[in-house]
Amino acid sequence: MTDQTGLIVKAQSGFFTVQPNDGGEPVVCQLRGRLKQERQRSDIAAVGDQVTFSLNADGSGNIQSVAERKSVLSRTRAAGSDSRSLDTDREQVLVANPDQVVFVFSVRNPSFSPRKLDRFLVVTEMNQLPAIICANKVDLVDPGEARAMFQPYEAIGYPVIHTSTLTGEGIDDLRELLRGRISVLAGSSGVGKSSLLNAVQE
């Protein structure tokens, strides 16, 4: 059977769910042995990668090759050595080929943490990815208070969008920012990422 191409949409414990580019049913694949044997300084395959895969008789698949990445959201992890160095550290790919990263923070419940946002922004700067800040749950505070929290980030050039799934504020703007782009939504538990995604898809 002819090899197919597709997009990795899920990765877990060495198994990769691939959505075929022709619109067929997702296929759970594993990496071909030759790929696993190659010395890698980065994860061989990750969510967001375009791959070529073949089908097995039981409906599973084998990933034959991984297309070159145009961008990556990653972090460095130790490669099993006691000494940390450029020769031993490996790149852990969180998402391959993203166009942008949207950092979601709530103004209340949980409270906004500038320190955590700063750490997140450092990661995107290191990966040379555009970052958007989403200030969510703005219905819980006065408008001026919400804007004051994030004004320092606007002042240095980061786009900030204020949203509320309760009132609908900012949902249309967020939808337009996501349209036609591969976006990573990142944020702590409870800040409203799932609610925002549901709202923009309505």
SULGI-V261596 format. One record per backbone hydrogen bond with DSSP energy under -1.0 kcal/mol. CO is the residue of the C=O (numbers start at 1). NH is the residue of the N-H. E is the energy in kcal/mol with one decimal. If there is no record, write none. Layout:
co->CO nh->NH e->E
co->CO nh->NH e->E
This chain:
co->4 nh->53 e->-2.9
co->5 nh->21 e->-2.5
co->6 nh->51 e->-2.7
co->7 nh->19 e->-3.1
co->8 nh->48 e->-2.6
co->10 nh->17 e->-2.5
co->12 nh->15 e->-1.9
co->15 nh->12 e->-2.7
co->16 nh->29 e->-3.5
co->17 nh->9 e->-2.9
co->17 nh->10 e->-1.1
co->18 nh->27 e->-2.5
co->19 nh->7 e->-2.4
co->20 nh->23 e->-1.6
co->27 nh->18 e->-3.2
co->28 nh->61 e->-1.9
co->29 nh->16 e->-3.0
co->30 nh->63 e->-3.1
co->32 nh->36 e->-1.6
co->33 nh->37 e->-1.5
co->41 nh->91 e->-2.7
co->46 nh->49 e->-2.2
co->47 nh->96 e->-3.5
co->49 nh->8 e->-2.5
co->50 nh->67 e->-3.0
co->51 nh->6 e->-2.1
co->52 nh->64 e->-2.9
co->52 nh->65 e->-1.5
co->53 nh->4 e->-3.1
co->54 nh->62 e->-2.3
co->56 nh->59 e->-1.8
co->60 nh->56 e->-3.3
co->61 nh->30 e->-1.7
co->62 nh->54 e->-2.3
co->63 nh->32 e->-2.0
co->65 nh->52 e->-2.3
co->71 nh->97 e->-2.9
co->73 nh->94 e->-2.6
co->73 nh->95 e->-1.7
co->75 nh->92 e->-3.9
co->77 nh->90 e->-2.9
co->85 nh->89 e->-2.6
co->90 nh->77 e->-3.1
co->91 nh->43 e->-1.1
co->92 nh->75 e->-2.0
co->95 nh->73 e->-2.8
co->100 nh->184 e->-1.9
co->101 nh->132 e->-2.7
co->102 nh->186 e->-2.6
co->103 nh->134 e->-3.3
co->105 nh->136 e->-3.3
co->113 nh->117 e->-2.0
co->114 nh->118 e->-2.7
co->115 nh->119 e->-1.9
co->116 nh->120 e->-2.2
co->117 nh->121 e->-2.6
co->118 nh->122 e->-1.9
co->119 nh->123 e->-1.5
co->120 nh->124 e->-1.8
co->121 nh->125 e->-2.3
co->122 nh->126 e->-2.3
co->123 nh->127 e->-1.7
co->124 nh->129 e->-2.5
co->130 nh->101 e->-2.3
co->132 nh->103 e->-3.0
co->133 nh->161 e->-2.8
co->134 nh->105 e->-2.8
co->135 nh->163 e->-2.8
co->136 nh->107 e->-2.2
co->137 nh->140 e->-1.9
co->138 nh->141 e->-1.1
co->142 nh->146 e->-1.9
co->143 nh->147 e->-2.1
co->144 nh->148 e->-1.9
co->145 nh->149 e->-1.6
co->146 nh->150 e->-1.1
co->147 nh->151 e->-1.0
co->150 nh->154 e->-1.6
co->151 nh->155 e->-2.4
co->153 nh->158 e->-2.4
co->154 nh->157 e->-1.5
co->159 nh->133 e->-2.8
co->161 nh->135 e->-2.6
co->163 nh->138 e->-2.0
co->164 nh->168 e->-2.0
co->168 nh->171 e->-1.5
co->169 nh->164 e->-2.0
co->170 nh->174 e->-2.4
co->171 nh->175 e->-2.5
co->172 nh->176 e->-1.9
co->173 nh->177 e->-1.9
co->174 nh->178 e->-1.7
co->175 nh->179 e->-1.5
co->178 nh->181 e->-2.0
co->182 nh->99 e->-3.3
co->182 nh->100 e->-1.4
co->184 nh->102 e->-3.6
co->186 nh->104 e->-3.1
co->188 nh->191 e->-1.5
co->192 nh->196 e->-2.2
co->193 nh->197 e->-2.4
co->194 nh->198 e->-2.4
co->195 nh->199 e->-2.2
co->196 nh->200 e->-2.5
co->197 nh->201 e->-1.1
